[in-house]
Amino acid sequence: MIAEPNHKQSLRLGRSIELGCLLLALFTLGCGTTTKRVATEQLLVSNAIDEAVSKIDFSTLTGQRVFIDATYLKADKAAGFVNTNYVISALRQQLTAGGCLIFDSRDEADIIVEPRVGAMGTDGHKVTYGVPKTGGLSAAASVLSGSSVAAIPEISFAQSDAQSGIAKVVVFAYDRQTRQPVWQSGVAKAESNSTSTWVLGAGPFQKGSVYETTRFAGRDLNEVGHGNVLRSGLLRKPSTLTTTEDAPRYDSAHQFTPPPKTDETDVVEDAEVQQASFEE
């Protein structure tokens, strides 16, 4: 019996390795990708800013005529939609909610409020559970077979992509005429997060502080289904419209105090008194 040449055995070994990798890849069911994350990054940054500004208590300046000096908050157009202009608007909102009187002219105000931003951006990290892309086994097979063997691709059983938005805001105030210090906020820092997870290629499953519930591929998890047109998202139920009376006055982390409710009996009595006065 004549033995086969060694190079044929090595070639069969290389093909066996490639076939094994292919079969292993077939077991990773599902396929899901995330193309762009610009909207998520904007949500992360804006949520962090809102949370940081909401921690600043302007009650000490209630009733004061204030001017926001944004000299050291330069608008950066390259930063995208959420930039220092968003911080200024959030501070104006919080000042108004605190009972302060905002003036656009420096000379009309008594108190100068000067903010600064120490951090405003996103971080992220990715973790893969499985076999990373490697060329070690292909290099060993190439040495044995004498021919080039393709590198083993990445085979992931699960993958996690986490992002966080961070904001740091500091504000202080001083008297416009005397230049004496009046108040300072201290460091107001906040962080928001978002995590996308793929399991056997299916995903992403999204959760974090920027989402109300766990989502699957951009939709609420309880809305995803098969065989139900409404649950599959092909048709959507019309959103319930609320009247202006039922809607909140301000839907934000910084809520204004709602106006006091007027008793209907008082309104009727006032109308009767006015009518009587007219008749007289």
GUVEXRO-398801 format. One record per residue (C-alpha): residue number from 1; residue in one letter; chain; x, y, z. Coordinates in nm, 3 decimals. Example, Ala and Ser with C-alpha at 12.3 -4.5 7.8 and 13.67 -1.06 7.14 Angstrom:
BEGIN
[1 A A [1.230 -0.450 0.780]]
[2 S A [1.367 -0.106 0.714]]
***
This chain:
BEGIN
[1 M A [0.000 0.000 0.000]]
[2 I A [0.146 0.334 -0.109]]
[3 A A [0.114 0.627 0.138]]
[4 E A [-0.018 0.955 0.007]]
[5 P A [0.227 1.242 -0.020]]
[6 N A [0.252 1.465 0.286]]
[7 H A [0.139 1.774 0.095]]
[8 K A [-0.198 1.612 0.017]]
[9 Q A [-0.252 1.531 0.383]]
[10 S A [-0.165 1.888 0.479]]
[11 L A [-0.404 2.021 0.216]]
[12 R A [-0.684 1.804 0.354]]
[13 L A [-0.604 1.933 0.704]]
[14 G A [-0.633 2.293 0.587]]
[15 R A [-0.964 2.223 0.418]]
[16 S A [-1.092 2.048 0.730]]
[17 I A [-1.009 2.356 0.938]]
[18 E A [-1.192 2.585 0.696]]
[19 L A [-1.494 2.352 0.689]]
[20 G A [-1.502 2.341 1.070]]
[21 C A [-1.495 2.719 1.091]]
[22 L A [-1.778 2.741 0.840]]
[23 L A [-1.993 2.492 1.032]]
[24 L A [-1.926 2.678 1.357]]
[25 A A [-2.031 3.005 1.196]]
[26 L A [-2.361 2.849 1.085]]
[27 F A [-2.456 2.795 1.450]]
[28 T A [-2.450 3.170 1.515]]
[29 L A [-2.814 3.239 1.431]]
[30 G A [-2.956 3.583 1.358]]
[31 C A [-2.812 3.895 1.209]]
[32 G A [-2.833 4.253 1.334]]
[33 T A [-2.631 4.571 1.293]]
[34 T A [-2.650 4.934 1.395]]
[35 T A [-2.564 5.171 1.112]]
[36 K A [-2.558 5.514 1.275]]
[37 R A [-2.561 5.630 1.638]]
[38 V A [-2.583 6.007 1.593]]
[39 A A [-2.930 6.034 1.748]]
[40 T A [-2.829 5.815 2.044]]
[41 E A [-2.519 6.025 2.105]]
[42 Q A [-2.728 6.343 2.099]]
[43 L A [-2.971 6.188 2.350]]
[44 L A [-2.686 6.085 2.576]]
[45 V A [-2.530 6.432 2.579]]
[46 S A [-2.858 6.626 2.611]]
[47 N A [-2.982 6.397 2.891]]
[48 A A [-2.655 6.442 3.080]]
[49 I A [-2.681 6.820 3.042]]
[50 D A [-3.043 6.823 3.161]]
[51 E A [-2.957 6.610 3.463]]
[52 A A [-2.655 6.823 3.554]]
[53 V A [-2.842 7.155 3.522]]
[54 S A [-3.141 7.019 3.717]]
[55 K A [-2.907 6.969 4.017]]
[56 I A [-2.832 7.343 4.033]]
[57 D A [-3.051 7.525 4.287]]
[58 F A [-3.109 7.889 4.194]]
[59 S A [-3.351 7.955 4.481]]
[60 T A [-3.095 8.188 4.644]]
[61 L A [-3.137 8.424 4.347]]
[62 T A [-3.518 8.416 4.347]]
[63 G A [-3.661 8.753 4.249]]
[64 Q A [-3.324 8.891 4.135]]
[65 R A [-3.262 9.057 3.799]]
[66 V A [-2.997 8.836 3.641]]
[67 F A [-2.790 8.836 3.323]]
[68 I A [-2.620 8.522 3.191]]
[69 D A [-2.263 8.595 3.087]]
[70 A A [-2.188 8.326 2.827]]
[71 T A [-1.845 8.464 2.738]]
[72 Y A [-1.672 8.140 2.826]]
[73 L A [-1.934 7.921 2.656]]
[74 K A [-1.835 7.935 2.292]]
[75 A A [-2.074 7.768 2.048]]
[76 D A [-1.899 7.490 1.858]]
[77 K A [-2.082 7.408 1.535]]
[78 A A [-1.862 7.104 1.483]]
[79 A A [-1.999 6.954 1.806]]
[80 G A [-2.333 6.889 1.638]]
[81 F A [-2.685 6.981 1.737]]
[82 V A [-2.627 6.954 2.113]]
[83 N A [-2.365 7.217 2.200]]
[84 T A [-2.315 7.508 2.438]]
[85 N A [-2.631 7.679 2.310]]
[86 Y A [-2.826 7.390 2.459]]
[87 V A [-2.650 7.446 2.793]]
[88 I A [-2.739 7.817 2.790]]
[89 S A [-3.103 7.741 2.715]]
[90 A A [-3.115 7.480 2.991]]
[91 L A [-2.971 7.732 3.238]]
[92 R A [-3.223 7.997 3.134]]
[93 Q A [-3.499 7.744 3.191]]
[94 Q A [-3.368 7.652 3.535]]
[95 L A [-3.328 8.018 3.631]]
[96 T A [-3.686 8.089 3.526]]
[97 A A [-3.810 7.787 3.721]]
[98 G A [-3.619 7.923 4.022]]
[99 G A [-3.805 8.253 4.010]]
[100 C A [-3.523 8.464 3.863]]
[101 L A [-3.583 8.751 3.621]]
[102 I A [-3.363 8.711 3.312]]
[103 F A [-3.251 9.019 3.119]]
[104 D A [-3.073 9.019 2.785]]
[105 S A [-2.891 9.344 2.864]]
[106 R A [-2.608 9.342 3.116]]
[107 D A [-2.684 9.699 3.230]]
[108 E A [-3.044 9.615 3.322]]
[109 A A [-2.946 9.330 3.558]]
[110 D A [-2.829 9.342 3.919]]
[111 I A [-2.667 8.996 3.930]]
[112 I A [-2.429 8.846 3.673]]
[113 V A [-2.450 8.468 3.636]]
[114 E A [-2.144 8.310 3.473]]
[115 P A [-2.152 7.940 3.374]]
[116 R A [-1.877 7.714 3.245]]
[117 V A [-1.874 7.361 3.107]]
[118 G A [-1.605 7.117 3.221]]
[119 A A [-1.719 6.817 3.016]]
[120 M A [-1.974 6.747 2.746]]
[121 G A [-1.934 6.438 2.531]]
[122 T A [-1.968 6.061 2.497]]
[123 D A [-1.753 5.758 2.571]]
[124 G A [-1.798 5.399 2.461]]
[125 H A [-1.654 5.051 2.478]]
[126 K A [-1.730 4.721 2.304]]
[127 V A [-1.704 4.371 2.444]]
[128 T A [-1.717 4.053 2.233]]
[129 Y A [-1.787 3.708 2.381]]
[130 G A [-1.656 3.438 2.148]]
[131 V A [-1.359 3.375 1.919]]
[132 P A [-1.180 3.691 1.800]]
[133 K A [-1.047 3.727 1.449]]
[134 T A [-0.710 3.555 1.432]]
[135 G A [-0.456 3.440 1.179]]
[136 G A [-0.260 3.202 1.405]]
[137 L A [-0.433 2.881 1.301]]
[138 S A [-0.433 2.980 0.934]]
[139 A A [-0.059 3.052 0.953]]
[140 A A [0.004 2.709 1.109]]
[141 A A [-0.207 2.540 0.842]]
[142 S A [-0.019 2.728 0.572]]
[143 V A [0.312 2.598 0.704]]
[144 L A [0.189 2.238 0.705]]
[145 S A [0.013 2.251 0.369]]
[146 G A [0.251 2.483 0.190]]
[147 S A [-0.041 2.691 0.057]]
[148 S A [-0.213 3.000 0.193]]
[149 V A [-0.519 2.946 0.414]]
[150 A A [-0.771 3.222 0.486]]
[151 A A [-0.769 3.377 0.833]]
[152 I A [-1.041 3.269 1.075]]
[153 P A [-1.311 3.540 1.096]]
[154 E A [-1.456 3.672 1.420]]
[155 I A [-1.713 3.432 1.568]]
[156 S A [-1.910 3.605 1.843]]
[157 F A [-2.176 3.437 2.056]]
[158 A A [-2.269 3.769 2.219]]
[159 Q A [-2.160 4.129 2.180]]
[160 S A [-2.217 4.437 2.390]]
[161 D A [-2.168 4.799 2.284]]
[162 A A [-2.203 5.047 2.572]]
[163 Q A [-2.204 5.426 2.547]]
[164 S A [-2.223 5.696 2.811]]
[165 G A [-2.282 6.069 2.796]]
[166 I A [-2.115 6.294 3.054]]
[167 A A [-2.176 6.659 3.140]]
[168 K A [-2.016 6.881 3.403]]
[169 V A [-2.150 7.232 3.464]]
[170 V A [-2.041 7.495 3.717]]
[171 V A [-2.214 7.831 3.777]]
[172 F A [-2.135 8.128 4.000]]
[173 A A [-2.290 8.474 4.045]]
[174 Y A [-2.164 8.817 4.150]]
[175 D A [-2.304 9.167 4.193]]
[176 R A [-2.280 9.372 3.873]]
[177 Q A [-2.185 9.699 4.042]]
[178 T A [-1.982 9.596 4.347]]
[179 R A [-1.834 9.279 4.188]]
[180 Q A [-1.882 9.105 4.521]]
[181 P A [-1.952 8.728 4.510]]
[182 V A [-2.314 8.639 4.567]]
[183 W A [-2.355 8.266 4.508]]
[184 Q A [-2.193 7.958 4.356]]
[185 S A [-2.342 7.624 4.257]]
[186 G A [-2.050 7.389 4.307]]
[187 V A [-1.985 7.107 4.062]]
[188 A A [-2.298 6.970 3.893]]
[189 K A [-2.209 6.645 3.716]]
[190 A A [-2.435 6.387 3.553]]
[191 E A [-2.406 6.080 3.332]]
[192 S A [-2.646 5.897 3.100]]
[193 N A [-2.596 5.556 2.943]]
[194 S A [-2.706 5.332 2.659]]
[195 T A [-2.621 4.965 2.596]]
[196 S A [-2.681 4.763 2.279]]
[197 T A [-2.648 4.385 2.304]]
[198 W A [-2.644 4.115 2.035]]
[199 V A [-2.700 3.747 2.124]]
[200 L A [-2.608 3.491 1.855]]
[201 G A [-2.623 3.772 1.603]]
[202 A A [-2.978 3.879 1.693]]
[203 G A [-3.021 4.236 1.806]]
[204 P A [-2.958 4.497 1.907]]
[205 F A [-3.136 4.481 2.243]]
[206 Q A [-3.118 4.840 2.369]]
[207 K A [-3.153 4.963 2.724]]
[208 G A [-3.029 5.254 2.931]]
[209 S A [-3.129 5.586 3.084]]
[210 V A [-3.216 5.733 2.741]]
[211 Y A [-3.484 5.465 2.685]]
[212 E A [-3.805 5.422 2.879]]
[213 T A [-3.809 5.042 2.830]]
[214 T A [-3.591 4.775 2.674]]
[215 R A [-3.600 4.802 2.295]]
[216 F A [-3.528 4.562 2.013]]
[217 A A [-3.387 4.711 1.690]]
[218 G A [-3.531 5.053 1.767]]
[219 R A [-3.876 4.941 1.887]]
[220 D A [-4.021 4.859 2.228]]
[221 L A [-3.965 4.493 2.305]]
[222 N A [-4.335 4.429 2.377]]
[223 E A [-4.425 4.563 2.031]]
[224 V A [-4.210 4.312 1.844]]
[225 G A [-4.391 3.998 1.729]]
[226 H A [-4.478 3.778 1.434]]
[227 G A [-4.826 3.709 1.294]]
[228 N A [-4.973 4.026 1.444]]
[229 V A [-4.967 4.323 1.211]]
[230 L A [-4.998 4.579 1.485]]
[231 R A [-4.732 4.413 1.701]]
[232 S A [-4.493 4.372 1.408]]
[233 G A [-4.490 4.747 1.352]]
[234 L A [-4.631 4.738 0.995]]
[235 L A [-4.932 4.928 1.124]]
[236 R A [-4.928 5.142 1.433]]
[237 K A [-5.213 5.249 1.655]]
[238 P A [-5.273 5.624 1.652]]
[239 S A [-5.125 5.793 1.954]]
[240 T A [-5.374 5.914 2.212]]
[241 L A [-5.405 6.290 2.185]]
[242 T A [-5.435 6.489 2.504]]
[243 T A [-5.612 6.819 2.531]]
[244 T A [-5.428 7.132 2.634]]
[245 E A [-5.596 7.114 2.974]]
[246 D A [-5.472 6.761 3.041]]
[247 A A [-5.121 6.814 2.899]]
[248 P A [-4.846 6.914 3.144]]
[249 R A [-4.723 7.271 3.123]]
[250 Y A [-4.365 7.162 3.087]]
[251 D A [-4.242 6.814 2.998]]
[252 S A [-3.882 6.823 3.115]]
[253 A A [-3.653 6.746 3.405]]
[254 H A [-3.705 7.106 3.521]]
[255 Q A [-4.078 7.144 3.577]]
[256 F A [-4.248 7.473 3.635]]
[257 T A [-4.499 7.496 3.917]]
[258 P A [-4.846 7.435 3.768]]
[259 P A [-5.097 7.721 3.801]]
[260 P A [-5.341 7.695 4.091]]
[261 K A [-5.671 7.535 3.997]]
[262 T A [-5.975 7.762 4.013]]
[263 D A [-6.281 7.629 4.185]]
[264 E A [-6.584 7.626 3.954]]
[265 T A [-6.813 7.747 4.235]]
[266 D A [-6.594 8.055 4.281]]
[267 V A [-6.618 8.130 3.910]]
[268 V A [-6.996 8.101 3.918]]
[269 E A [-7.020 8.325 4.225]]
[270 D A [-6.793 8.588 4.066]]
[271 A A [-7.005 8.583 3.749]]
[272 E A [-7.324 8.630 3.954]]
[273 V A [-7.170 8.922 4.145]]
[274 Q A [-7.061 9.092 3.822]]
[275 Q A [-7.405 9.041 3.667]]
[276 A A [-7.574 9.189 3.973]]
[277 S A [-7.347 9.492 3.962]]
[278 F A [-7.429 9.549 3.598]]
[279 E A [-7.804 9.525 3.666]]
[280 E A [-7.776 9.786 3.940]]
***
